[in-house]
Amino acid sequence: MRSILVTVMMLIVVAVIFVNVVTRDGGLQDAIEDQGNIAITRIQTLYDPNARLN
């Protein structure tokens, strides 16, 4: 019974860490989305010879 309680508590801690690190404002998700937008812009400039890269 004690090991089940420890397991459940560890899962709760992992869930809280995930929410705080990944989904908060300015977190990992925002950084990934920003890099994705930069990549999309760079790919689009490959098809537009008049566009300039940053």
HUNOR-V590568 format. One record per residue. SS is DSSP state (A for helix, B for strand, O for the rest). Layout:
ss->SS
ss->SS
This chain:
ss->O
ss->A
ss->A
ss->A
ss->A
ss->A
ss->A
ss->A
ss->A
ss->A
ss->A
ss->A
ss->A
ss->A
ss->A
ss->A
ss->A
ss->A
ss->A
ss->A
ss->A
ss->A
ss->A
ss->O
ss->O
ss->O
ss->O
ss->A
ss->A
ss->A
ss->A
ss->A
ss->A
ss->A
ss->A
ss->A
ss->A
ss->A
ss->A
ss->A
ss->A
ss->A
ss->A
ss->A
ss->A
ss->A
ss->A
ss->O
ss->O
ss->O
ss->O
ss->O
ss->O
ss->O
